[in-house]
Amino acid sequence: MNDIKEKNDADLVKFISEKRGELHKLRFGVTGSGMRNTHAIRDARRGIAQALTELNVRTTKA
């Protein structure tokens, strides 16, 4: 979470889009084959939520 707080708004938006792309690949990759890292989807969702929360806090303060 500290890493997310240190990023500026543009980097947060970029981070969110990257994580969403990663989540999309993970979701559709699971259907065809067994997944080795079972926590990857959960970690991606958590990262997106943390970044969105931080972005929302910044916009409400401004």
N, CA, C and O atoms as a GROMACS GRO file, in nm:
protein
  248
    1MET      N    1   0.083  -0.119   0.000
    1MET     CA    2   0.000   0.000   0.000
    1MET      C    3   0.087   0.124   0.000
    1MET      O    4   0.048   0.225  -0.060
    2ASN      N    5   0.203   0.121   0.065
    2ASN     CA    6   0.290   0.238   0.066
    2ASN      C    7   0.339   0.271  -0.074
    2ASN      O    8   0.356   0.388  -0.107
    3ASP      N    9   0.362   0.170  -0.155
    3ASP     CA   10   0.405   0.192  -0.292
    3ASP      C   11   0.297   0.266  -0.370
    3ASP      O   12   0.328   0.352  -0.453
    4ILE      N   13   0.173   0.233  -0.346
    4ILE     CA   14   0.061   0.297  -0.415
    4ILE      C   15   0.047   0.442  -0.370
    4ILE      O   16   0.017   0.529  -0.452
    5LYS      N   17   0.067   0.470  -0.244
    5LYS     CA   18   0.054   0.606  -0.194
    5LYS      C   19   0.162   0.699  -0.248
    5LYS      O   20   0.141   0.820  -0.256
    6GLU      N   21   0.277   0.643  -0.286
    6GLU     CA   22   0.386   0.725  -0.336
    6GLU      C   23   0.370   0.762  -0.483
    6GLU      O   24   0.438   0.852  -0.531
    7LYS      N   25   0.281   0.696  -0.556
    7LYS     CA   26   0.262   0.722  -0.698
    7LYS      C   27   0.174   0.844  -0.719
    7LYS      O   28   0.089   0.876  -0.636
    8ASN      N   29   0.196   0.912  -0.831
    8ASN     CA   30   0.109   1.025  -0.864
    8ASN      C   31  -0.017   0.973  -0.934
    8ASN      O   32  -0.029   0.854  -0.959
    9ASP      N   33  -0.109   1.064  -0.965
    9ASP     CA   34  -0.238   1.022  -1.019
    9ASP      C   35  -0.225   0.952  -1.154
    9ASP      O   36  -0.293   0.853  -1.179
   10ALA      N   37  -0.139   1.003  -1.240
   10ALA     CA   38  -0.122   0.941  -1.372
   10ALA      C   39  -0.066   0.800  -1.360
   10ALA      O   40  -0.108   0.709  -1.433
   11ASP      N   41   0.028   0.781  -1.268
   11ASP     CA   42   0.084   0.647  -1.247
   11ASP      C   43  -0.020   0.552  -1.188
   11ASP      O   44  -0.020   0.433  -1.220
   12LEU      N   45  -0.108   0.604  -1.104
   12LEU     CA   46  -0.214   0.519  -1.047
   12LEU      C   47  -0.310   0.472  -1.156
   12LEU      O   48  -0.351   0.356  -1.157
   13VAL      N   49  -0.347   0.562  -1.246
   13VAL     CA   50  -0.438   0.524  -1.355
   13VAL      C   51  -0.372   0.419  -1.443
   13VAL      O   52  -0.437   0.324  -1.486
   14LYS      N   53  -0.244   0.436  -1.471
   14LYS     CA   54  -0.169   0.338  -1.551
   14LYS      C   55  -0.161   0.204  -1.478
   14LYS      O   56  -0.178   0.099  -1.540
   15PHE      N   57  -0.135   0.208  -1.348
   15PHE     CA   58  -0.127   0.087  -1.266
   15PHE      C   59  -0.260   0.011  -1.268
   15PHE      O   60  -0.262  -0.111  -1.279
   16ILE      N   61  -0.370   0.085  -1.256
   16ILE     CA   62  -0.502   0.023  -1.256
   16ILE      C   63  -0.529  -0.045  -1.390
   16ILE      O   64  -0.579  -0.158  -1.393
   17SER      N   65  -0.497   0.022  -1.499
   17SER     CA   66  -0.521  -0.039  -1.630
   17SER      C   67  -0.434  -0.163  -1.652
   17SER      O   68  -0.478  -0.261  -1.711
   18GLU      N   69  -0.310  -0.159  -1.604
   18GLU     CA   70  -0.223  -0.276  -1.615
   18GLU      C   71  -0.276  -0.393  -1.534
   18GLU      O   72  -0.277  -0.507  -1.581
   19LYS      N   73  -0.320  -0.366  -1.412
   19LYS     CA   74  -0.374  -0.473  -1.327
   19LYS      C   75  -0.503  -0.530  -1.384
   19LYS      O   76  -0.527  -0.650  -1.373
   20ARG      N   77  -0.586  -0.445  -1.444
   20ARG     CA   78  -0.709  -0.495  -1.505
   20ARG      C   79  -0.677  -0.586  -1.623
   20ARG      O   80  -0.744  -0.687  -1.643
   21GLY      N   81  -0.576  -0.550  -1.701
   21GLY     CA   82  -0.533  -0.635  -1.811
   21GLY      C   83  -0.479  -0.768  -1.761
   21GLY      O   84  -0.508  -0.873  -1.817
   22GLU      N   85  -0.401  -0.760  -1.654
   22GLU     CA   86  -0.348  -0.882  -1.592
   22GLU      C   87  -0.460  -0.971  -1.540
   22GLU      O   88  -0.456  -1.093  -1.558
   23LEU      N   89  -0.558  -0.910  -1.476
   23LEU     CA   90  -0.672  -0.985  -1.424
   23LEU      C   91  -0.749  -1.051  -1.537
   23LEU      O   92  -0.793  -1.166  -1.524
   24HIS      N   93  -0.766  -0.981  -1.646
   24HIS     CA   94  -0.836  -1.037  -1.761
   24HIS      C   95  -0.762  -1.159  -1.815
   24HIS      O   96  -0.824  -1.262  -1.844
   25LYS      N   97  -0.631  -1.149  -1.827
   25LYS     CA   98  -0.551  -1.262  -1.876
   25LYS      C   99  -0.559  -1.380  -1.778
   25LYS      O  100  -0.567  -1.495  -1.820
   26LEU      N  101  -0.555  -1.350  -1.649
   26LEU     CA  102  -0.561  -1.457  -1.551
   26LEU      C  103  -0.695  -1.528  -1.553
   26LEU      O  104  -0.700  -1.651  -1.544
   27ARG      N  105  -0.803  -1.453  -1.564
   27ARG     CA  106  -0.936  -1.515  -1.565
   27ARG      C  107  -0.954  -1.607  -1.684
   27ARG      O  108  -1.007  -1.718  -1.669
   28PHE      N  109  -0.911  -1.564  -1.801
   28PHE     CA  110  -0.930  -1.646  -1.919
   28PHE      C  111  -0.823  -1.752  -1.935
   28PHE      O  112  -0.841  -1.848  -2.010
   29GLY      N  113  -0.711  -1.736  -1.865
   29GLY     CA  114  -0.607  -1.837  -1.869
   29GLY      C  115  -0.639  -1.957  -1.784
   29GLY      O  116  -0.591  -2.068  -1.809
   30VAL      N  117  -0.721  -1.936  -1.682
   30VAL     CA  118  -0.756  -2.044  -1.590
   30VAL      C  119  -0.846  -2.146  -1.657
   30VAL      O  120  -0.837  -2.265  -1.626
   31THR      N  121  -0.932  -2.104  -1.748
   31THR     CA  122  -1.030  -2.194  -1.805
   31THR      C  123  -0.966  -2.305  -1.889
   31THR      O  124  -1.016  -2.417  -1.893
   32GLY      N  125  -0.855  -2.273  -1.956
   32GLY     CA  126  -0.793  -2.372  -2.043
   32GLY      C  127  -0.700  -2.468  -1.972
   32GLY      O  128  -0.690  -2.584  -2.010
   33SER      N  129  -0.632  -2.420  -1.870
   33SER     CA  130  -0.532  -2.506  -1.806
   33SER      C  131  -0.530  -2.480  -1.656
   33SER      O  132  -0.588  -2.383  -1.607
   34GLY      N  133  -0.463  -2.566  -1.586
   34GLY     CA  134  -0.450  -2.549  -1.442
   34GLY      C  135  -0.359  -2.430  -1.410
   34GLY      O  136  -0.261  -2.406  -1.480
   35MET      N  137  -0.393  -2.358  -1.307
   35MET     CA  138  -0.316  -2.240  -1.272
   35MET      C  139  -0.223  -2.275  -1.157
   35MET      O  140  -0.263  -2.340  -1.061
   36ARG      N  141  -0.099  -2.232  -1.168
   36ARG     CA  142  -0.002  -2.264  -1.064
   36ARG      C  143  -0.013  -2.170  -0.946
   36ARG      O  144  -0.009  -2.213  -0.830
   37ASN      N  145  -0.027  -2.042  -0.973
   37ASN     CA  146  -0.037  -1.944  -0.865
   37ASN      C  147  -0.184  -1.913  -0.843
   37ASN      O  148  -0.243  -1.832  -0.914
   38THR      N  149  -0.243  -1.976  -0.745
   38THR     CA  150  -0.387  -1.962  -0.723
   38THR      C  151  -0.424  -1.828  -0.660
   38THR      O  152  -0.540  -1.789  -0.664
   39HIS      N  153  -0.328  -1.759  -0.602
   39HIS     CA  154  -0.357  -1.631  -0.539
   39HIS      C  155  -0.336  -1.513  -0.632
   39HIS      O  156  -0.355  -1.399  -0.590
   40ALA      N  157  -0.300  -1.537  -0.756
   40ALA     CA  158  -0.271  -1.428  -0.850
   40ALA      C  159  -0.395  -1.345  -0.880
   40ALA      O  160  -0.388  -1.222  -0.887
   41ILE      N  161  -0.510  -1.411  -0.897
   41ILE     CA  162  -0.634  -1.337  -0.924
   41ILE      C  163  -0.671  -1.252  -0.803
   41ILE      O  164  -0.708  -1.136  -0.818
   42ARG      N  165  -0.660  -1.309  -0.687
   42ARG     CA  166  -0.692  -1.236  -0.564
   42ARG      C  167  -0.599  -1.116  -0.546
   42ARG      O  168  -0.643  -1.008  -0.508
   43ASP      N  169  -0.470  -1.136  -0.572
   43ASP     CA  170  -0.373  -1.027  -0.558
   43ASP      C  171  -0.398  -0.916  -0.659
   43ASP      O  172  -0.384  -0.798  -0.626
   44ALA      N  173  -0.436  -0.952  -0.780
   44ALA     CA  174  -0.465  -0.852  -0.883
   44ALA      C  175  -0.588  -0.770  -0.843
   44ALA      O  176  -0.588  -0.648  -0.855
   45ARG      N  177  -0.692  -0.838  -0.795
   45ARG     CA  178  -0.813  -0.767  -0.752
   45ARG      C  179  -0.784  -0.676  -0.634
   45ARG      O  180  -0.836  -0.564  -0.627
   46ARG      N  181  -0.702  -0.722  -0.543
   46ARG     CA  182  -0.666  -0.641  -0.426
   46ARG      C  183  -0.587  -0.516  -0.467
   46ARG      O  184  -0.610  -0.407  -0.415
   47GLY      N  185  -0.495  -0.534  -0.561
   47GLY     CA  186  -0.416  -0.421  -0.609
   47GLY      C  187  -0.504  -0.315  -0.676
   47GLY      O  188  -0.484  -0.195  -0.656
   48ILE      N  189  -0.600  -0.362  -0.757
   48ILE     CA  190  -0.692  -0.269  -0.822
   48ILE      C  191  -0.774  -0.194  -0.718
   48ILE      O  192  -0.790  -0.072  -0.727
   49ALA      N  193  -0.824  -0.264  -0.619
   49ALA     CA  194  -0.906  -0.202  -0.516
   49ALA      C  195  -0.826  -0.100  -0.435
   49ALA      O  196  -0.877   0.008  -0.405
   50GLN      N  197  -0.704  -0.132  -0.401
   50GLN     CA  198  -0.621  -0.039  -0.324
   50GLN      C  199  -0.591   0.087  -0.404
   50GLN      O  200  -0.594   0.197  -0.350
   51ALA      N  201  -0.560   0.070  -0.532
   51ALA     CA  202  -0.530   0.186  -0.616
   51ALA      C  203  -0.652   0.273  -0.637
   51ALA      O  204  -0.643   0.396  -0.634
   52LEU      N  205  -0.768   0.210  -0.659
   52LEU     CA  206  -0.891   0.288  -0.675
   52LEU      C  207  -0.928   0.362  -0.548
   52LEU      O  208  -0.976   0.475  -0.553
   53THR      N  209  -0.905   0.299  -0.433
   53THR     CA  210  -0.933   0.364  -0.306
   53THR      C  211  -0.844   0.485  -0.286
   53THR      O  212  -0.892   0.591  -0.246
   54GLU      N  213  -0.717   0.471  -0.314
   54GLU     CA  214  -0.624   0.582  -0.299
   54GLU      C  215  -0.658   0.696  -0.395
   54GLU      O  216  -0.651   0.813  -0.357
   55LEU      N  217  -0.696   0.663  -0.518
   55LEU     CA  218  -0.734   0.764  -0.615
   55LEU      C  219  -0.860   0.836  -0.571
   55LEU      O  220  -0.871   0.958  -0.587
   56ASN      N  221  -0.956   0.762  -0.515
   56ASN     CA  222  -1.080   0.822  -0.466
   56ASN      C  223  -1.054   0.914  -0.347
   56ASN      O  224  -1.114   1.021  -0.337
   57VAL      N  225  -0.966   0.874  -0.258
   57VAL     CA  226  -0.932   0.957  -0.141
   57VAL      C  227  -0.870   1.088  -0.189
   57VAL      O  228  -0.900   1.195  -0.135
   58ARG      N  229  -0.784   1.080  -0.287
   58ARG     CA  230  -0.719   1.201  -0.339
   58ARG      C  231  -0.819   1.295  -0.405
   58ARG      O  232  -0.808   1.416  -0.389
   59THR      N  233  -0.915   1.240  -0.478
   59THR     CA  234  -1.012   1.327  -0.548
   59THR      C  235  -1.110   1.389  -0.450
   59THR      O  236  -1.156   1.501  -0.474
   60THR      N  237  -1.143   1.321  -0.342
   60THR     CA  238  -1.236   1.379  -0.246
   60THR      C  239  -1.170   1.485  -0.161
   60THR      O  240  -1.237   1.576  -0.113
   61LYS      N  241  -1.039   1.476  -0.140
   61LYS     CA  242  -0.966   1.577  -0.065
   61LYS      C  243  -0.952   1.706  -0.145
   61LYS      O  244  -0.950   1.816  -0.089
   62ALA      N  245  -0.941   1.693  -0.277
   62ALA     CA  246  -0.918   1.810  -0.363
   62ALA      C  247  -1.042   1.891  -0.387
   62ALA      O  248  -1.038   1.992  -0.457
   0.00000   0.00000   0.00000
